[in-house]
């Protein structure tokens, strides 16, 4: 379901004040690695017994999506909402193939709807395990759950959502929407028209099979497109006074929400917008539409549009170290890691330019985590375009880890294009993990 949190208010405050729809792509970092001129062949993902993929499939447990009961709302569409629908059709260059159920709701009702969706989108057990892994890696503070942080973010930022299962659009507004509510409606109606033409339920399937990196990339495409047309709508159909009024609004408070969550949740909108702008500059809206039929497969492709669609990631495996770790150790979590995750992670300790540069040149990544009671061990394994890229990332990871007593982690010696980083909940576990990794290699 495309019902994950939307920081559209804060984005609008920033983007309406600048030339956001100029069509220019993101400022790119030249890694020096050649960009494939033809599609790279995808190596098979190691999936045998003991592989990280086998563990991922075993640990990935999502409940089936449930369409809300009650069916579509009855009665005519209010004229003001029907007008926005017509305007979205005009700027998007597509027509709605069926009516969209539009439900104006209060903020409390929006949050209540999102809370219900969390049971499907963020399974409690899976995200409890992910919390332990992310805390060991250092992107989440102690005693802060990933799922709880995501829910807090959604509750503070949400102003509308579109549900691909029911086809229902819910937004914070009324039959006579304000300028901000009309822009929110344009964003969500773009999701609806894209869904009717291109089938956005494919995004749900990526999430529900724990293909996290591919999901994040596809979400960047989907949210970037809706943000692009939201801004086109605002600049075309709002007066200068209305745009300024929105732009001067204070963004919602994000106090208490971890920085990593804020960055990861905002990334699909900001990076995705730049990606869509680059596609539009390359081949017009037809190029954008073609990208919906061949979704980006990595966040690298979103960050570096010239690498879409030919530069595909290399599969990375982490073998099962539970036998080497000792009795009582079992798999905790497995997650694919892309350039966006690594850059945002490094940015918690490094300045943004250095973090982005160190994450550029990514060619594939994954982590695998194990647990034994309160003890956690994590192996983060990455491959890079060139040995130089691998060395730069390893150096940045060493700086990220620092010498803080609470961080039990180490960067293993660079092996050609491969970099592995070990994390643990305590020093004794780190020593055991180092020995286990050495035995396995």
C-alpha positions in Angstrom: 0.0 0.0 0.0 1.2 3.5 -0.7 0.1 4.6 2.7 3.6 5.2 4.2 4.2 8.6 5.7 4.4 11.6 3.4 6.4 14.7 4.5 4.6 16.7 1.8 4.0 19.7 4.0 7.6 20.3 4.9 8.7 19.5 1.4 6.3 22.1 0.0 7.7 24.7 2.4 11.2 24.1 1.1 10.5 23.5 -2.6 8.0 26.2 -3.4 10.6 28.8 -2.3 13.0 27.6 -5.0 13.1 26.5 -8.7 12.2 22.9 -7.9 10.7 22.0 -11.2 13.6 23.3 -13.4 14.1 19.8 -14.8 17.7 19.5 -13.6 18.9 16.3 -12.2 20.7 15.8 -8.8 24.2 17.0 -8.3 26.1 13.8 -9.0 29.4 12.5 -7.8 31.7 11.1 -10.4 33.0 7.8 -9.0 35.3 7.3 -12.0 33.6 3.9 -12.7 32.3 3.5 -16.2 28.6 3.6 -16.7 27.3 0.6 -18.6 26.0 1.5 -22.1 24.0 -1.7 -22.2 22.2 -3.6 -19.5 24.5 -5.6 -17.2 23.6 -9.3 -16.7 22.3 -10.0 -13.2 24.1 -12.8 -11.4 21.9 -15.3 -9.5 21.4 -14.5 -5.8 23.1 -17.2 -3.7 20.1 -19.0 -2.3 21.3 -22.4 -1.0 21.1 -23.7 2.5 22.9 -21.4 4.9 22.8 -18.4 2.6 21.6 -15.0 3.6 18.8 -15.2 1.0 17.5 -18.4 2.6 17.6 -16.7 6.0 15.8 -13.6 4.6 13.0 -15.7 3.1 12.6 -17.6 6.4 12.5 -14.4 8.5 10.3 -12.3 6.2 6.8 -12.6 7.5 4.2 -10.1 6.4 0.5 -10.6 6.8 -1.6 -10.4 3.6 -3.0 -7.0 2.9 -6.6 -6.5 3.8 -8.9 -4.1 1.9 -10.9 -1.8 4.2 -14.5 -2.9 4.8 -17.3 -0.7 3.6 -16.6 -0.2 -0.1 -16.6 3.1 -2.0 -18.2 6.2 -0.6 -21.5 7.1 -2.2 -22.6 10.4 -3.7 -21.2 12.9 -6.2 -17.6 14.1 -6.0 -17.6 17.7 -4.5 -17.0 20.2 -7.3 -13.7 21.6 -5.8 -12.3 18.0 -5.6 -13.5 17.2 -9.1 -11.7 20.3 -10.4 -8.4 19.1 -8.9 -8.9 15.7 -10.5 -9.3 17.4 -13.9 -6.3 19.5 -13.4 -4.2 16.5 -12.4 -5.3 14.7 -15.5 -4.1 17.7 -17.6 -0.7 18.1 -16.0 0.0 14.3 -15.8 -1.1 13.7 -19.4 -3.2 10.7 -18.3 -6.9 10.1 -17.6 -8.4 8.3 -14.7 -9.8 5.0 -15.9 -12.2 4.7 -13.0 -13.5 7.0 -10.3 -11.3 7.6 -7.2 -12.9 7.3 -3.8 -11.8 10.6 -2.1 -12.4 10.7 1.7 -11.7 14.0 3.4 -10.7 13.3 7.0 -9.4 15.1 10.1 -5.8 14.7 11.2 -6.8 12.3 14.0 -8.7 10.1 11.4 -5.7 10.1 9.1 -3.4 9.0 12.0 -5.9 6.3 13.0 -6.0 5.0 9.4 -2.2 4.9 9.3 -2.0 3.1 12.6 -4.3 0.3 11.1 -2.0 0.1 8.1 1.0 -0.3 10.3 -0.1 -3.8 11.3 0.4 -4.8 7.6 3.2 -2.5 6.5 5.4 -2.9 9.6 4.9 -6.2 11.3 5.7 -5.9 15.0 7.9 -9.0 15.3 9.9 -8.3 12.2 10.6 -4.7 13.2 11.4 -5.7 16.8 14.2 -7.9 15.4 15.3 -5.1 13.0 15.5 -2.7 15.9 18.1 -4.9 17.6 20.1 -5.1 14.4 19.9 -1.3 13.7 20.9 -0.5 17.3 24.0 -2.7 16.9 24.9 -0.9 13.6 24.4 2.4 15.4 21.7 4.0 13.4 19.1 3.8 16.1 19.5 4.9 19.7 19.1 2.5 22.6 15.5 2.0 23.8 14.0 3.4 20.6 12.1 1.0 18.3 12.2 1.4 14.6 8.5 0.8 14.2 7.6 3.2 17.0 9.8 5.9 15.4 8.2 5.3 12.0 4.8 5.6 13.5 5.7 8.8 15.3 7.1 10.2 12.1 3.9 9.3 10.2 1.7 10.9 12.9 3.6 14.1 12.8 4.0 14.5 9.0 1.0 12.8 7.4 -1.5 15.0 5.4 -2.8 12.4 3.1 -2.4 8.9 1.7 -3.4 6.6 -1.1 -4.2 3.0 -0.6 -3.4 0.7 -3.6 -5.4 -2.2 -2.1 -8.7 -0.3 -1.8 -8.1 2.4 -4.3 -9.1 4.9 -1.6 -7.6 8.3 -1.3 -7.7 9.9 2.2 -6.6 13.5 2.7 -6.8 16.1 5.4 -9.3 18.5 4.0 -13.0 19.3 3.3 -15.4 19.7 0.4 -14.0 23.3 0.0 -10.2 22.6 0.4 -7.6 25.2 1.2 -4.6 25.8 -1.1 -2.4 23.4 1.0 -5.2 20.8 0.9 -5.6 21.1 -2.9 -1.8 20.5 -3.3 -2.0 17.5 -1.0 -4.9 16.2 -3.0 -2.9 16.7 -6.3 0.0 14.6 -4.8 -2.3 11.7 -3.8 -4.3 11.9 -7.0 -1.1 11.5 -8.9 -0.6 8.2 -7.0 -4.1 7.2 -7.9 -3.7 7.9 -11.6 -0.3 6.2 -11.7 -1.8 3.2 -10.0 -4.6 2.9 -12.5 -2.2 3.0 -15.4 0.9 1.2 -14.1 -0.1 -0.9 -11.1 1.6 0.4 -7.9 0.7 -2.8 -6.0 4.1 -4.0 -7.4 5.7 -1.8 -4.8 3.8 -3.6 -2.1 5.1 -6.9 -3.3 8.7 -5.7 -3.1 8.1 -4.7 0.5 6.2 -7.8 1.5 9.0 -10.0 0.2 11.7 -8.0 2.1 13.4 -6.7 -1.1 14.2 -3.6 0.9 16.7 -2.0 -1.5 14.5 -2.5 -4.6 11.5 -1.3 -2.6 13.3 1.9 -1.5 14.3 2.6 -5.2 10.8 2.0 -6.5 9.3 4.2 -3.7 11.7 6.9 -4.8 10.3 6.7 -8.3 6.7 6.7 -7.1 7.0 9.4 -4.5 9.4 11.5 -6.7 6.8 11.5 -9.5 3.9 12.5 -7.2 6.1 15.3 -5.7 7.1 16.5 -9.1 3.5 16.9 -10.2 2.5 18.2 -6.9 4.9 21.1 -7.5 3.8 21.5 -11.1 0.2 21.7 -9.8 1.2 24.3 -7.2 3.1 26.5 -9.6 0.4 26.3 -12.3 -2.8 26.5 -10.3 -2.0 28.4 -7.1 -1.6 32.1 -7.0 1.7 33.6 -5.9 0.0 34.6 -2.7 -1.2 31.1 -2.0 2.3 29.7 -2.8 3.9 32.1 -0.4 1.3 31.3 2.3 2.2 27.6 2.1 5.9 28.3 1.9 5.8 30.4 5.0 4.1 27.7 7.1 6.3 26.2 9.8 7.0 22.5 9.1 5.6 20.0 11.5 7.8 19.2 14.6 10.0 16.1 14.4 11.3 16.3 17.9 12.3 13.0 19.4 12.4 11.2 16.0 15.8 9.7 15.3 17.8 11.5 12.6 18.3 8.2 10.6 14.5 7.7 10.4 13.9 11.3 9.3 16.5 11.0 6.5 15.3 7.6 5.3 11.7 8.6 5.2 12.3 11.9 3.4 14.7 10.4 0.9 12.1 9.0 -1.6 10.6 12.4 -2.0 13.8 14.5 -2.3 16.0 12.1 -4.2 13.0 10.7 -6.1 12.1 14.2 -7.2 15.6 14.8 -8.6 15.5 11.4 -10.4 12.1 12.2 -12.1 13.4 15.7 -13.1 16.4 14.0 -14.7 14.2 11.6 -16.6 11.9 14.4 -17.8 14.9 16.3 -19.0 16.2 13.2 -20.8 13.1 12.3 -22.6 10.0 14.2 -21.4 7.1 12.6 -19.6 7.2 9.6 -21.8 10.6 8.7 -20.2 9.0 9.0 -16.8 6.1 6.8 -17.9 8.5 4.2 -19.3 10.3 4.1 -15.9 7.0 3.0 -14.3 7.1 -0.1 -16.5 10.7 -0.7 -15.7 11.1 0.4 -12.1 14.6 1.4 -10.7 16.1 -1.6 -8.9 18.6 0.3 -6.6 18.9 3.5 -4.8 22.1 4.0 -6.7 20.0 4.4 -9.9 17.9 7.0 -8.2 20.9 9.0 -6.9 22.7 8.7 -10.2 20.1 8.7 -13.0 22.7 8.1 -15.7 23.1 4.6 -14.2 19.4 3.8 -14.8 18.5 1.3 -16.1 21.7 -0.5 -17.1 23.8 -0.5 -13.9 22.4 -3.3 -11.8 23.7 -4.3 -8.3 25.8 -7.4 -7.7 24.3 -10.0 -5.3 26.2 -10.3 -2.0 26.0 -13.2 0.4 26.9 -13.5 4.1 27.2 -17.2 5.1 25.6 -18.5 8.3 28.1 -17.9 11.2 25.8 -19.3 13.9 27.7 -22.5 14.1 31.0 -20.7 14.5 29.5 -18.2 17.0 28.5 -21.1 19.3 25.6 -22.7 20.9 22.4 -20.7 21.2 23.0 -18.3 18.2 20.2 -18.0 15.6 19.4 -15.7 12.7 17.9 -12.3 13.7 17.6 -10.2 10.6 18.8 -9.9 6.9 18.4 -6.8 4.9 19.8 -5.6 1.5 21.7 -2.3 1.8 22.0 0.3 -0.9 23.8 3.5 -1.5 21.1 5.6 0.2 21.2 3.6 3.4 25.0 3.7 3.6 25.1 7.4 2.8 22.5 8.3 5.4 24.2 6.1 8.0 27.6 7.7 7.4 26.0 11.1 7.5 25.2 10.6 11.1 28.9 11.1 11.9 30.5 12.6 8.7 29.5 15.8 6.9 27.1 15.2 4.0 29.6 15.7 1.2 32.0 13.2 2.6 29.2 10.7 3.4 27.8 10.9 -0.2 31.3 10.6 -1.7 32.1 7.5 0.4 28.8 5.8 -0.5 29.2 6.5 -4.3 30.7 3.5 -6.2 28.4 1.1 -4.4 27.8 -2.1 -6.3 25.9 -4.3 -3.8 25.4 -4.8 -0.1 23.6 -6.7 2.6 23.8 -7.3 6.4 23.0 -10.4 8.3 22.4 -10.4 12.0 22.3 -13.2 14.7 21.0 -13.1 18.3 21.6 -15.1 21.5 19.6 -13.7 24.3 20.5 -10.0 24.7 23.6 -10.4 22.5 23.6 -9.4 18.9 26.2 -9.9 16.1 26.0 -8.2 12.6 28.1 -8.6 9.5 27.6 -5.8 6.9 29.1 -6.9 3.6 29.5 -4.6 0.5 31.0 -4.8 -2.9 32.2 -1.7 -4.9 32.8 -0.7 -8.5 36.6 -0.3 -8.0 39.1 -1.1 -5.2 39.5 2.7 -4.8 35.8 3.0 -3.9 36.1 0.1 -1.5 39.0 1.8 0.3 37.2 5.1 0.5 34.2 3.5 2.0 36.3 1.5 4.5 38.0 4.7 5.6 34.7 6.5 6.0 33.3 3.5 8.1 36.3 3.7 10.4 35.6 7.4 10.9 31.9 6.6 11.5 32.8 4.0 14.2 35.3 6.3 15.9 36.7 5.2 19.2 33.6 5.4 21.3 33.5 2.9 24.1 29.8 2.0 23.4 30.5 1.1 19.7 31.7 -2.5 19.5 32.6 -2.8 15.8 35.5 -3.1 13.4 36.2 -2.7 9.7 37.9 -5.8 8.3 40.8 -5.3 5.9 39.7 -4.4 2.4 39.6 -7.4 0.1 39.8 -6.1 -3.5 36.3 -4.6 -4.2 34.8 -6.0 -1.0 34.4 -4.4 2.4 33.0 -6.1 5.5 32.2 -4.4 8.8 31.4 -6.3 12.0 29.1 -4.9 14.7 28.2 -6.4 18.1 26.2 -5.5 21.1 29.3 -5.8 23.4 33.1 -6.3 23.1 33.0 -10.0 24.0 30.5 -10.7 21.3 32.6 -8.7 18.8 35.7 -10.9 19.6 33.6 -14.0 19.1 32.3 -12.5 15.7 35.8 -11.7 14.5 36.9 -15.3 15.2 33.7 -16.7 13.5 34.2 -14.5 10.4 37.8 -15.6 10.2 36.9 -19.3 10.5 34.2 -18.9 7.8 36.6 -17.3 5.4 
